């Protein structure tokens, strides 16, 4: 009898579930009907998690945002990133991940899913959101600069300034945007970016007495790869300025002129990193500086007997990956 039970159990476990399709409702928030939309849905049989997709169209282009969940207990969500007077469309997807699960919203392994019917709602207008939004946003690389991008857009009548928002993650384009700068012209450069990483931007016009616009279209661009992977192209680091670098190549080279002999690498992972101090010929002065972690920041200090304040050195970092480097 036991072998038969085992066989029946194995056979049953191979049958994929029939994931229930969510039925959704959307409504404006009572407290903030211009900027918040509440999405709710029923708890679906066999679902291991849910995902929400939001779309809207601006200047003829459809923008899509995805909010992902890993909890079957979640059956509602408040979208507080909406803008006044804008029509949004939502769907909810119930997913069964066949034991593989989610990682930061990305599905690994086979996915069975069922998506709801799309529903649309328009937020209330706001009396101060009256300016024309910035158009023709262009994000481009800058010749000769590998840690910066240039933004430009059409100036808006009545605008006294522009707020620049950047995606808050270099890896996931669906995460929140963060205000990074306010400028008074329709062109600017954004510096201190990681190489070979895509950044996405959107712009809002700001006028007098609290007036503003909705956001521009979202535009993105890839930062060029690092060129300071050899001694001849070493990047000059200014004291006290934090620079971001990325490369999957073997090394990065820098020119430093420290006053305190201190190098900080931000909150990076060590991962076998080695920092070498070299002379003007690239020969080792200290083959491997001692690395120490203090308050989640990696420090390297030049030994006193090898250090002279105000003297220039070459710094070579092996296995850099993502680093956030500051010299003092």
N, C-alpha and C positions, 0 to 999 in steps of 0.2 A: 504493500500500500504506500509506503514512504517514497519509493522511486517515482511512482505515478504522481504524487503530490508535488514533488520537486520539479518534474517535467511540466506539469500544469502551471506552476508558479513562474518558471522561466518563460514559457510561451506567452503568459499574460503580460509579463514585464516588457515584452518587445512591442506591444501594441501602443502606438502613439495616441495621446489623448486628443479629444476633440475640444480645442480651446474655445470657450464661449466668447462671442463677440460683445464688446462693451456697448452699453447704451449710455450716451452722455447728455449732460445738461450744462449750459453755460449761462452766466448772468453777470451783470456789472456789480462790483462791490458797492455796498451802500455808503461806506465811508469815503471811498475814492473812486467814483464812477468814471472819472476821466483817465485814470491810469491803472486800474486793477480790474481783472476779469477772473471770476471763479469758475473753474471747470470741475465737474463732479461726474462720477460714473458708478455703476454697480460692481460689486465684487464678483469676478468671473470665475466659473468653475475651471479648475486645472491651471489657472494662470499662476506663474511664478514671479511675475513682475509686470509693470506697466510702463509705457512710454507715451509722452504727449508730443505731438507735432503742431507747431503754430506757423501759419503762413499769412503774409499780407503783401500787397502790391504797391509799389511807389515808383513813380516815373517809368511805368511800364515794366518794371523788374520785380519778380516775385522773390521775397526774402523768406527764408525758412529757418526756424529755430526748433531744436529738439530738446525736450526735458526728459530725462530718463530716471527710472526708479528701479530699485531692487526689492522692494517690499510689497508683499501681497496685502498688507494691512492699509496701504495708501489708496484711498478712493476719492480724493479731492486735491486740488492744487489751486493756489492763488497766484496768478501771473501778475506780478507788480511791475513789470518792465514795459507796460503798454504806454501808448501816447494818446493825447486827446484827439477826438474826432477821427479816429482811424478804424477801419473795418478789419477784423481779424477772423481767421478761420482755424478751427481746431479739430484734430482727431485724437483718439486715444487708442493705443494698441495694447492688447493683452498678449503676453508671450509665455511660451513654455520652452525652456532652454535645454531640455533633455540632459539635465545634470551638469551642464557646463557652466552656467551662471553668467553673471555680468562683471565687468571690471571697468570702473569709471564710465559706465554707460555704453561700453562696446561689448557686443555679444561674441563670445568665443564658443565654437561648436555649432551644431545644428540648431536652428530656431524654428519653432512653430508659432505662428502669430495670427491674430484676428483683429482687424481694425474697424473701428466704429464708422458710422456715417459722419461726414464732415458737418460741422455746425458753425454758423457765422454770426458775429455780433459786432456792433460799432460802439466805441467808447463815446462818452459825452465830450462836447467841445469845452474848451477852457477860455475864459475871456482874455487871458494874457498871452495865449499862444496864437499870435496873429501874424508874425513875420513869415515871409517866404523862406522855405528851408533851403540850405545850400545845395546847389546842383553841380553836376559835372565834376564830382570829386575824382581826382587822379592821385594814386599813390605809386611812387616810382623809386627805383634805385638811383643813387647819386654817383656819378662817375668819380672814381678815385677814393670813395669812402665805403668801407665795408661794414660799418656798424650803425648806419643811419638810413633813413628813408625820407623822401620829400613828399609833402602833401600840398595840393593846390585845388581850388574850387572857384566857382563863380561867386562874386561878391553879392550880398543880399541888401536890398534897399532897406534902410532903417536899422541895420545892424551896427552896433558899436564894438562888438567883440564876437569871437567864435570860441566855443568850447569844443575841445578835441577829446574824443573818447576812444580808448584802445581796448581790444580784447584782452582780458585779464589773464590769459593763459597762452603760452606759446605752443601748446600741444592740442588743445581742444577748442575749435572755433565756436562751439555752442555755449561756452561759459560766459559769465557776465562781463560787461564793458565797464571800464573805469576811467573817470576823468583824469587826464594826464597833463593837460595844458590849456591855458586860455590865451588867445592871441588877438591882436587888433588888425591883422591883415588877412588876406585870403590865400596865404602861402606860408609854409613853415617847414622846418626840418625837425624830425624826431630822432634823437641820438641815443646812444648807449643801448643798442639792441643786440640780441644774440644772432650770430651768423647762421645762414641756411635755415632760418625759421620764418614762417609766415605770420605776419601781424595784420589784423583787420581793424579798420577805423571807421568812425562815423562822426559827423560834425553837426553842431547845433548853433544857430544864429542867436545872439543875445542883443537886445535893444535897451532903450531907456525905460525906466520905471517898471522894471520887472517883465518887460515883453520878451518873447522868445519865439522860436520856431520848433517844429518837430525836427527829427533827425534827418540828415541826408541818407542816401543809400549807403550801405556798407561796402567798402572797398578794401582789398587786401593786396599785399605784395610780399615777395620773399626777399629777405635780406641776403646780400651776396655772401659767398663763402669767404672765410678768412684767408688772407694772403700772407700773413706773417707766420708761415709754417717753415721758414728758413731764416738764417741769420741775416741775409741781405735785405729782407723785407720786415725786419723787426719793427713792431709797433711801439711808438713812444708813449709811455704812460706818464701823465702828469700827476704829481703828488696830490693825494686827497680826492681824486676823481675816480669814481667807480665805473669801470668799463665791463661790458658783457661780451663774452666770446664763446664760440662753439666751433669745434672741429672734431671729426672722427679720424683725422690723420694723426700721425705719431706725436708731433710736437707743435708748440706755439712759442714764438720768440718775442721778447719785449726789451725795450731800452728803458732803464729806470735810473733815477737820480734821487735816491731816498735821503731824507733828513734824519729819520729815526732808525732806519734799517729794518722796517717792519712791512711785511706783505700779508694781506688778508685775502682769502679766497671765498668769502661769503659762506653760504650754507651748502656748498657742493659736497658730493661724495668723494672720499679719497680714491677708491677704486684703483689702487696702485699708482697714484700720482707721484711724480718725483719732480722737485723743483731744483734746478741747478743754477748756480751763480757763475757767470763766465766773464772773461776779460774781453777787450775789444776785438780779439782774434777768434773768439768763441771757445777759447781754452778754459777748462774748469778752474775756478777759484775755490768753490765748494761744490763737489759733485752732487750732493744731495742735502738740501737744507732740512733741518728737523721740523716736522709738521706737528702742530699741537692744536687740539680742539678746545675752544673756550666759548661757552654760551652758544653752541651750535655753529660757531664760525671757525674755520680752519685758519690758523696763523702759521707763518714761517718768519723766523727772525734771523738776520745775518749775524754770525758770530762777531763779537767785538774786535777780535784780532784780525778779522777780514774786512771790516767795515770802516769806511771813511765818509762822513757826512758830506753831501754835495757832490760826491764822485759818481760818474755814470758807470753803470754795469749793464751787461746783457743778462737777461733772465730767460731760461729755457724751462718750459713746463712739458713734461712727458705725460702722455695719456690724459689730455686736458678734459675732453667732453665738454659739458657746460660749466663755465667758471665765471665768477663775478669777482673781479680782481681790483684791489685798491692798494696803492703803495704810499707809505708814510715815511 
